[in-house]
Amino acid sequence: FEFSVKKPNPLITPSLKGGPLMGAIIEVTPELSTACEAVAAAKTLREKAEALQFLTIGQRNAHAAASSMVSLARKAGAPIRVVGGSLPGLDSIQEPGKGDVQTALEAMALGEDGSTRLNYFIQVYRASDFPVYEAYAVHRAKEPLSGPRQIVVTK
């Protein structure tokens, strides 16, 4: 059992449910890519278990997190998309071209009155690289910020 004042126990911390799961977006990290390649290369259940056994802790955690998201999304019948690379058996989103980047920049451009066509902000924190990002993301989520936004924490 582990006790931390900064991180309350999730078993005794109330959690509020959101709406239904609409989809999953998985960002490919080097650890996740290595883990998925090792597991995908294995044919039998024993080979898959051995492949998982010889992964680093970070690679195992990345594979477990992605596998749980894929499982939840499939259970809900929601689409699953992969960004930043490809994973076996999942749809990848193509890398943006120059035209896509230009369109996004034009949509985010501020007009004379301070308005934009695109009012959505995504922040990504890679907690697998820097564990403090998890707590920082929670801190940022509690700050007031104008407009809709989404905070993504990868582990």
C-alpha positions in Angstrom: 0.0 0.0 0.0 1.3 3.4 -0.9 0.1 6.7 0.6 0.7 10.1 -0.8 -0.7 13.5 0.2 -0.2 14.9 -3.3 -1.8 11.9 -5.1 -5.0 10.8 -3.3 -6.0 7.1 -3.5 -8.3 6.6 -6.4 -10.3 4.0 -4.5 -11.4 6.7 -2.0 -11.4 9.7 -4.3 -14.8 10.2 -5.9 -14.7 10.3 -9.7 -17.3 11.8 -11.9 -18.2 10.0 -15.1 -18.3 12.0 -18.4 -20.5 11.1 -21.4 -20.1 8.1 -23.6 -16.8 7.2 -25.2 -16.9 8.8 -28.6 -13.5 7.6 -29.9 -9.8 7.0 -29.0 -6.8 8.8 -30.3 -3.5 7.1 -29.5 -0.2 8.9 -30.0 2.6 6.6 -31.0 5.7 7.1 -28.8 9.0 5.2 -29.3 8.2 3.0 -26.3 4.8 2.2 -27.5 6.0 1.5 -31.1 8.7 -0.9 -29.8 6.3 -2.7 -27.5 3.6 -3.2 -30.2 6.2 -4.4 -32.7 7.5 -7.0 -30.2 4.0 -8.3 -29.4 2.8 -8.2 -33.0 5.9 -10.3 -34.1 4.9 -13.1 -31.6 2.6 -15.8 -33.0 1.5 -17.8 -29.9 0.3 -16.7 -26.6 3.5 -17.9 -25.0 5.6 -15.9 -27.4 3.5 -12.8 -26.7 4.0 -13.3 -22.9 7.7 -13.7 -23.4 7.9 -10.6 -25.6 6.1 -8.6 -22.9 8.4 -10.0 -20.2 11.5 -8.7 -21.9 10.2 -5.1 -22.5 11.3 -2.2 -20.2 8.8 -1.0 -17.6 8.1 2.1 -19.7 7.4 0.0 -22.8 5.1 -2.3 -20.8 3.2 0.6 -19.3 2.8 2.2 -22.8 1.5 -1.1 -24.2 -0.9 -1.6 -21.3 -2.3 1.9 -21.5 -2.8 1.7 -25.3 -4.3 -1.8 -25.0 -6.8 -0.7 -22.4 -7.9 2.3 -24.5 -8.3 0.0 -27.6 -10.3 -2.4 -25.5 -12.6 0.3 -24.1 -13.1 1.9 -27.5 -13.9 -1.4 -29.2 -16.3 -2.3 -26.4 -18.1 1.0 -26.9 -18.1 0.6 -30.7 -16.1 3.8 -31.0 -13.5 4.6 -33.7 -9.8 4.3 -32.9 -7.2 6.5 -34.6 -3.4 6.5 -34.4 -1.3 9.7 -34.8 2.5 10.1 -35.0 3.1 6.7 -36.5 1.4 3.4 -37.1 0.4 0.4 -34.9 -0.5 -3.0 -36.1 -4.3 -3.5 -36.7 -5.2 0.2 -36.2 -6.0 3.1 -38.6 -3.4 5.8 -38.8 -4.0 9.4 -39.5 -1.8 10.7 -42.3 0.9 13.3 -41.6 -0.4 16.7 -42.4 0.8 18.3 -45.6 1.8 21.9 -46.2 -1.8 22.7 -47.3 -3.2 21.3 -44.0 -0.8 23.3 -41.9 -1.6 26.5 -43.9 -5.4 25.9 -43.5 -5.0 25.4 -39.7 -2.9 28.5 -39.3 -5.4 30.6 -41.3 -8.3 29.2 -39.1 -6.4 30.2 -35.9 -5.5 33.6 -37.2 -6.9 36.4 -35.0 -9.2 38.8 -36.8 -9.4 42.6 -36.2 -12.1 42.0 -33.5 -10.0 39.3 -31.8 -12.1 36.4 -33.1 -11.0 33.3 -35.0 -12.7 30.6 -37.1 -11.1 27.8 -35.0 -11.6 28.1 -31.3 -10.3 24.8 -30.0 -7.0 24.2 -28.1 -5.3 20.8 -27.4 -2.5 20.5 -24.9 -0.4 17.3 -24.9 1.7 16.3 -21.9 4.0 13.3 -22.2 4.0 11.9 -18.7 6.1 8.9 -19.8 9.0 11.3 -20.5 8.5 13.6 -17.5 6.3 12.1 -14.7 5.6 15.5 -13.2 3.6 16.4 -16.3 0.7 14.3 -14.9 0.3 16.5 -11.9 0.9 19.6 -14.0 -1.8 18.7 -16.4 -4.3 18.4 -13.6 -3.2 21.8 -12.3 -3.6 23.3 -15.8 -7.1 21.7 -16.2 -8.2 23.6 -13.1 -7.1 27.0 -14.5 -9.6 29.2 -16.3 -9.0 29.4 -20.0 -11.2 30.9 -22.6 -12.7 28.7 -25.2 -13.1 25.0 -25.4 -10.0 22.9 -24.9 -8.8 19.3 -24.3 -5.8 18.2 -22.3 -4.2 14.9 -23.3 -1.8 13.2 -20.9 0.2 10.3 -22.3 1.8 7.7 -20.1 
